[in-house]
Amino acid sequence: IIGDDAARSFFRWHKPDEIIKCARLLVGRRGCDLLLPFEGSDAIVDALQKGMTHTRVMEISSTEVRQRLATRLYCGHLIPAKVVDYILSHDL
């Protein structure tokens, strides 16, 4: 699951073609802004387009979550408690 902003650079990720072979992408589209074309191989572009899903706009930044977790700040209002527990128990 990735946001449409992260999907723009998906073709630059490590082995994106392998990722789309292993998992179906779900691309959360935030807002109604003009959707720019995706880049990458035909298979990557197709996987991203098929995975597009309109989502509610939520002011949650993955960067903020990672920073808060790294400094042991409360994140229960941003992600489910079970996710926080898993991250902390596996030292992620």
N, C-alpha and C positions, 0 to 999 in steps of 0.2 A: 504494500500500500504506500503510494507516494503522492505528493501534491503535484499539480500541474506545473508548478515552478521547478520542482526537482526533475520532472519528466523531460524538461527542455534539455538537460545535460545527461540524460540516461545513456545515450550512445557513447559517452565518455567513461562510463563506469567500467570497472574491471569485469571483463567477460560478459557484456550485456546479452550476447547471443545465447550464452549458456544459461543465464538467469531466465530468459523467456522460455527455454526448453524445460526448465524445472518447475516454473510457477507461472500462474496467470497473473498478469499485472492488474492492479486496480489503481486507477489514476483519479484522485479526487480533484474535481474542478471547482475552484473557489471563485465565486463571482460570475459576472456576465461579461467580462472583458473579452475583446477579440482574441480568439484562440489562434496563436501562430502555429505554422506547420512544425511538426516534429522532425528531428534530424536522425540520421542513421540508416542502416540497411533497411530494405523493404520489410523484412521480418520484424525488425524493431519498431518501425513506424506503425505497422499493422497491429502489433501487440499493444502499443500505447493507445492507438485509436480505439481498439476493441475494448480496452479497459477503462475508457473515460466514464466517469460517474459524477453527476452533479452532487455536491455536498453543501452542507450549511457552512457558512463562513464562521470559523472559530478562531479567535485570536490566541492560538497556541503555537508557539515556535519550538521546533525540535531542538534548536540551538539553546533556547532558554531552558528547556527541560534538562538537557545534558549538563548545562552550567549549574542549574539548581541541584541536580543529583550529585555532581562532583563536589559541591560545597555542602552537601547534606542538608539542603534547605527543603522544606515541605513541598511536595509536588502532588498531593492528593486531589487538589482542585484542577489539575491539568491532565493527569492520567489515572487510570483505575488503580486502587490500592494493591491488587494482586500483581499488577505489572511492576509497581514500585518494589514490592516484596521480592519478586523474581529477579529484578535487576540487582538489588542489593545482595540477595543471597548467592547470586552467581558472580558477584563482583564485576559486573559489566559496566 
